[in-house]
Amino acid sequence: MQRVKKTWQRVDGVLLLDKPIGLTSNDALQKARRLFSAAKGGHTGTLDPRATGLLPLCFGEATKFSADLLDADKTYEAVLKLGITTDSGDVDGKIIATAPVVVSESDVARVLPQFTGDLQQIPPMHSALKRDGRPLYELARQGIEVEREPRAITIYSLECLAFAGDSLTLRVACSKGTYIRVLAADIGNALGCGAHLAALRRTVVGDLDLANAVTLDELMALDEAGRAGHLQPVDALVHTLPIVTVEGEAEQRFRHGNPVDLPEGLSGKIRVYAGGQLIGVGEPGPDGRLWPKRLVQLAP
């Protein structure tokens, strides 16, 4: 039986995907990309295979803005298994210590404030950070541990959602670069029993919310028009930026990489529209004018 060659097409937009457990972020991207027949796609920061939840995917021209979410704050719901410590900090790791769980709700309430605010966190060996070109997790699998520099992170809030026996569920609002596995282990140590991360679900990235996300199974059950209804516009990743509208000669100048006048009171990244459509993102230059940084190629 001859295989039918896949026909790819230009698709521009943002898909808020509720990633299932067991898939890498790239696996999830490729499955969604095939469903949309999108010629170009990318994601905005990985979720571990065992993690579920919000994974914003970018297609076509939206991929030009995917990096903007890498620095975004995030919110997770994390389930900690108390009394068991693993070498990786999560459920996939080797058990290295066990302890009885003699913890009360007041103990949890006493400990959690210690882990809010500006903190220094040592990245885990079981991570994709590289040392001399090699991911740390490769070294960890060989039983090699190397020194890691602490990294500055911020935990904006830490809320206990549920606590029963040896299971503690937390909502964590944090800055980029926060390892929830490390946070789980540190909280377990502070409680005196150890802990590891048993489950993780991402609910917020920047100002994007899981409530607006769709699953792969839901997408597969829809026709092409139904799937397109879940696709958000290209500017979904930058819609919090201030707006400048240009027309005529100014529009042509900006589209060709030249600066335009910048209205007073605006600073930082600015999205630029013409005829109601996003044509790019600019930043003020040293001359006080608005210079293009990323340009959007409009569909023919």
N, C-alpha and C positions, 0 to 999 in steps of 0.2 A: 504493500500500500504506500503510495507516494505521499510524503508529507507536504502540506500546504505551507508555503513560505509566509511568515508573518509580515503583514503590511503595517509599517509604522507611519504615524502622522504627527503633524505639529499639534501639540496640546499645550496650552499655557494656563497655569493656575496652581492653586495650592489645595492639597487634600489633607484634611485632618484625619489621620488613621488611628484607630484603636488597635495597636499591635497585639497579636495573641502571644501567649507563652510558647516558647520552643523555636521561634524564628529569630534569626539575626535581623538587625535593622535593614541590611542590604537585601536579605531574602524577602522581607516584607515589601520593600521598595520595588523589587523586580516583579513580584506578583501583582502589585497594584499597577505598575507601569504597563504590564501586558493587558490587564483588564481595560485600560484606557487607550491601548495601542500608542502610547506616548513615545515619541522618538527620543526624547531627552528627559532625564529625571535625576533627582538627588534628594537626600534627606538632610535634616537640620541638626544632626547630633544623635549619636547612637543610644539605643537602649540594649542592655544585655539580653541574650536569648531568654533567660528566665524572667525578665521583667516584662510587664504588660503596660498598656496605656498609650498616652498621647505621643504620636510620632508624626510631626508635620512633614509632608512630602511635597516637593516642588517639581513641577513639570515645565519644560520649555523655558520661557523668559523669566519665570519665577525663580529658577535656579540661581539667577544673578544676585538674589537677595537672601539666599539660604544662610550665608555666613552671618547675617545680622542676628540670627537666633542663637548662634553658638555662645554668645556672651549673655544670653537672657537668663533671668532668674527662673527657677523651676519649683514645682510643688509635687511632693510624692506622698503616697500612703504606703507605709512600711510595716511589715509584720516581723517582730523580733521573737525568736525562740530563745527563751531564757534557760540558763543552766547548761548550755552546750556551746563550747567555743570551737571554731574550726580554723584551719590555717589560712583559708581564703576569705573568711568573714561571712561566707554565705553557705547555703545548703549544699553546694557542690563540693565543698572542701572536706579535708580529712579532719576528723574529730581529734583535737589535741588536749581538751580538758573538759571535765564535767563537774558540776557542783549542785548541791541541793538548792532549790529555789525557795528561799524564805523572804519573800518580798511582799509588801503591802502597797495599797494605792497611795498611801502617804509617803512611802519610800520613793515611788515613781514621781510624785509631785515635788518631792524635795530635790531629786536628782536632775530632772529635766532642765531647770533654769541654768544649770552649770554649762549646758551645751547650746545656749543661745547667744547671739551677738557675734562679734568678730573673734574668730578662732584661728589657731594654727593646726593644720591636719597633715599627718604624714600619709602620703599615698600608699596603697597596699602593693605588695609584691605581685599579687594577681591582678594586674592592670595592664593597659595597652601603652602606658608610658614607656619610652625607650631609653636604654642605656647602651651607649656605643653602637647604636643602630639596631639593637635587639629589644623587642618588647619584654617588659619585666616578667610577664606571665611565662615566657619561655624559660627564663632563668629559674623562676619559682618551681616549674615542673621538674627541673633538674636538681632541686634541693638547694639552689644557690640563692642567698639573700644578700642584697647590696644596700648600702646606705642611701636613704632618700631624704631630700630636703623637705622640710615642712612647707606647706602652701597656705596662704591666707585665704580663708573662706568666711562666709557670713551665714549664720542660721538666723533667719528673720523671725521665725516662730516654730515652736515645737509643741504639738498638742496631742494629748493622750485621747485616742478615739475609743479604745477598748482595752481592758485588762482582765484576764481570767487565767488562773493557774500559772502556766509557764509561757503564755502568749501575750505579747504586748503590741498593740497596733498604734502607730503614731502618724500624724500628719506633719510633714516637714516642708517648710518653705525656706529655700536656700539659694545661695549664689551659684554661679557656674563653678565647675571643678570640685564640687562636694561629692565625696564618696559616702553613700549611705551605708555601705557595708562597714566602713571604718567607724562611722557614727554609731551603728548598732553595737559593734564590739566595745566601743568606749563606754556606752551607756551600760552595757552588761557588766563591765568592770566596776563602774561606779556603784552599781547595785550589789556588787559582791558575789555575783553568781556566774558572770560571763554570759555571752549571748552571741547569736549569729543572725544574719538576715535571712528570714525564711521566705518572704515574698515581697515584691516591690511593684507598685503601680504608679505611673506618672500621670498626674491629673492636670497640670498647668505648665505651659512653656511661654514665658513672656506674658502676653495678655490673651493667649490662645487657650481654650478650655476643652477638656475631654468631653464635656457635655455636648459639644458640637461635632464630635468625631464619629466615624463610621467604621464598621469592621469589614474585613475581607469577605466574610461569608455574606454580609448584607450586600456588598457590592456585586458579588457573583450572582445574587438572586435578581439583580436589576438588569434592564436592557440599557442600551447605550445612552439613551436620553435620561434615564433614571440616574445612572452613574454621573453624568455631566451635572446633574442637579446638586451633587455633593462637592463639586469643584468650586473653590472660592477664587476670586480674581487675583491677578498677579500682585496687586498691591496689598494683599492681606497681611503680608509679613512686615509691611512698613507703614501701616495705616495710622500709627500713633505719631508719625513725624509731621511737622508743620508743612503747609502746602504753599507753593507759589504757582500761579497760573501764568502761562506765557502764550502769546499769539503772534502771528505775522512774522516779522523779521526776527524777533527775539526767539520764537520757536525754532526757526531755521538755524539760528546761531547755536542754540543749545544742542539741537540734534546733531550738529556737526562738530561738537566738542568745544565750543567757544563759550565764554562766560556771558552772563546776562546780569542786569541790575538786580540787586538784592534789597528787598523792602526792609525798612528799619525795624529793629526789634527781633529779627530772626537770627538764629545761630545754630551751629551743629548741622547734622544731616537734614536735608529738606527734600521732600518729594515734589516733583515738577510735573504739572499737567498741561495738556493742550487739547482743546475740544472735548474736555471731560475724560480724557484718557491719560494714564500715567505714561510719561515718555522718559523718565529717568529719575535718578536721585543725585543731588548736588551738595556741595559744601562750600562755605565762604572761603575765598582765597585771601592772600595777604593784601590784595588790592581792594578788598571790600566788596568784590563782586561774587556772584554765585557760579561756581565752576562745576561742570558735569563730572560725576564719579562713576556712575553706571547708567548706561542708556538702554532703553527698551526698544527692541525692534518690533514694530507693529505688524500684525498679521496682514498679508496682502488682501 
